[in-house]
Amino acid sequence: MALKFKHFGIHVYDLTAMVEFYGKMFGFVVSDYSVDNNLQIAFLTSNPEDHHQVALIGGREPGVVSRHLLNQISYKADSLNEVLATYRCARSMGLDDIEPVSHGNSWSCYFRDPEGNRQEVYCDTPWYVTQPHFTLMNFDQPAETLRAETEALVRADPSFRLRDDWKREIRAKIEAALASRPG
């Protein structure tokens, strides 16, 4: 399996300020954004091939020292079969907190390393739905079954579209953001 490092998530004090900083400094645009009582998160990208390269998770408390500043480290696999192999490996190693998930636009296997750092191995689906989208899945099923279940879930979502359509939209947004960047 040839995993590629793809994105990271960090806990932040001021989500709005951090989104603005990453936009102005690096040309990132918001690909999805959610603020409700339980979750404050902004997904940022500068590449239409990647839904996000940075995930900013709000709610970090000022003055509170925490060892959990990094939310997760993510690696991209080439296929759902590789994600399923990672899931089986994590289970066989007895790792904690294993979560097999469909985000609609990806399948992810989350787990923690021996020191509690959250890891994600994922691959893209051919679909897009507004993020965050989180459905626990049974990764003990065959890949074809998971594909069919995920497609049925995302097609029922009002924000559903094909990934290629979403990529065209986000490409235009990135180009507009880069054209208006100061300096």
C-alpha positions in Angstrom: 0.0 0.0 0.0 1.4 3.4 -1.0 -0.2 6.0 1.3 0.2 9.7 0.6 0.1 12.3 3.3 -2.9 14.5 2.4 -4.2 16.8 5.2 -4.1 17.7 8.8 -6.6 19.1 11.3 -5.8 21.5 14.1 -7.8 22.9 17.0 -8.1 26.7 16.9 -9.2 29.5 19.2 -10.8 31.8 16.6 -12.2 29.8 13.6 -13.1 33.0 11.6 -9.6 34.5 12.0 -7.9 31.3 11.1 -10.0 30.8 8.0 -9.1 34.4 6.9 -5.4 33.9 7.6 -5.1 30.6 5.6 -7.1 32.3 2.8 -5.0 35.4 2.6 -1.6 33.9 3.3 -1.9 30.6 1.3 -4.8 31.1 -1.1 -7.0 28.4 0.6 -10.7 28.6 0.0 -13.5 27.2 2.2 -14.8 24.0 0.7 -17.3 23.3 3.5 -18.1 25.1 6.8 -20.2 24.1 9.7 -20.9 25.9 13.0 -23.5 24.4 15.4 -23.6 23.7 19.1 -21.5 20.6 18.9 -19.1 21.3 16.1 -17.2 24.2 14.6 -15.2 23.2 11.5 -13.9 24.7 8.3 -12.5 22.6 5.5 -10.0 24.5 3.3 -8.4 23.6 0.0 -6.2 25.2 -2.7 -6.6 22.2 -5.0 -9.8 21.0 -6.7 -8.5 17.4 -6.5 -8.7 17.6 -2.7 -11.8 18.3 -0.8 -9.6 19.7 2.0 -5.9 20.1 2.8 -6.5 21.7 6.1 -9.3 21.2 8.6 -9.7 23.9 11.3 -11.7 22.7 14.3 -12.9 25.5 16.5 -13.6 25.5 20.2 -10.0 25.5 21.6 -10.2 27.2 25.0 -7.9 30.1 25.7 -5.6 29.6 28.6 -6.1 25.8 28.7 -3.0 23.9 27.9 -3.8 20.7 26.1 -1.7 18.0 24.4 -4.5 17.6 21.8 -3.8 20.5 19.6 -3.5 18.3 16.5 -6.8 16.8 15.6 -5.7 14.2 13.2 -3.1 13.1 10.6 -4.6 11.8 7.3 -3.2 9.6 4.6 -4.8 8.9 1.3 -5.0 5.3 0.0 -5.5 4.5 -3.7 -8.7 2.4 -3.2 -11.5 1.3 -0.9 -9.8 -2.1 -0.7 -6.7 -0.5 0.8 -8.8 1.4 3.4 -10.5 -1.9 4.3 -7.1 -3.6 4.6 -6.0 -0.8 7.0 -9.2 -1.4 9.0 -8.4 -5.1 9.3 -4.8 -4.4 10.3 -5.9 -1.9 13.0 -8.3 -4.4 14.4 -5.7 -7.2 14.4 -3.3 -4.9 16.2 -5.9 -4.2 18.9 -5.8 -0.4 18.3 -8.2 1.8 20.2 -11.1 3.9 19.0 -11.4 2.4 15.4 -14.1 4.1 13.4 -15.0 2.9 9.9 -16.8 5.8 8.3 -18.4 7.1 5.1 -18.2 10.9 4.7 -20.1 10.6 1.4 -17.1 12.0 -0.5 -14.7 9.5 1.1 -14.4 6.3 3.1 -12.2 6.6 6.2 -10.8 4.4 8.8 -9.9 6.3 12.0 -7.8 4.9 14.8 -5.4 6.1 17.4 -1.7 5.3 17.6 -0.1 4.0 20.8 0.2 7.6 22.2 -3.4 8.5 21.4 -2.8 10.5 18.2 -5.7 10.2 15.8 -4.9 8.8 12.4 -7.0 8.6 9.3 -6.6 6.4 6.2 -9.1 7.3 3.5 -9.9 7.2 -0.2 -12.3 9.3 -2.3 -15.7 8.3 -3.6 -17.0 9.6 -7.0 -19.6 11.7 -5.1 -19.8 14.9 -3.1 -22.1 15.9 -0.3 -21.8 18.9 2.0 -19.3 18.3 4.9 -19.2 17.4 7.7 -21.0 14.1 6.9 -20.4 11.2 9.1 -22.0 7.7 8.8 -20.5 4.7 10.7 -20.2 1.8 8.3 -19.6 -1.9 8.6 -16.2 -2.4 7.0 -16.5 -6.1 7.5 -18.6 -6.1 4.3 -17.3 -6.5 0.8 -16.2 -3.3 -1.0 -19.1 -3.6 -3.5 -21.7 -3.6 -0.7 -20.1 -0.5 0.9 -20.1 1.3 -2.4 -23.8 0.6 -3.0 -24.7 1.6 0.6 -22.7 4.8 0.4 -24.2 5.7 -3.0 -27.7 5.2 -1.7 -27.0 7.4 1.3 -25.4 10.3 -0.7 -28.0 10.3 -3.4 -30.6 10.9 -0.7 -28.7 14.0 0.5 -30.0 17.3 -1.0 -26.4 18.5 -1.5 -25.5 15.5 -3.6 -23.5 15.9 -6.8 -20.8 14.1 -8.7 -17.2 14.8 -7.5 -16.3 16.1 -10.9 -19.0 18.7 -10.8 -17.8 19.8 -7.3 -14.2 20.0 -8.6 -15.2 22.4 -11.4 -17.1 24.6 -8.9 -14.2 24.7 -6.4 -11.6 25.3 -9.1 -13.5 28.5 -10.1 -13.7 29.5 -6.4 -9.9 29.0 -6.0 -9.1 31.0 -9.1 -11.3 33.9 -7.9 -9.7 33.8 -4.5 -6.1 33.8 -5.9 -7.0 36.7 -8.3 -8.2 38.8 -5.4 -5.4 38.0 -3.0 -3.5 41.0 -1.6 0.1 41.5 -2.7 
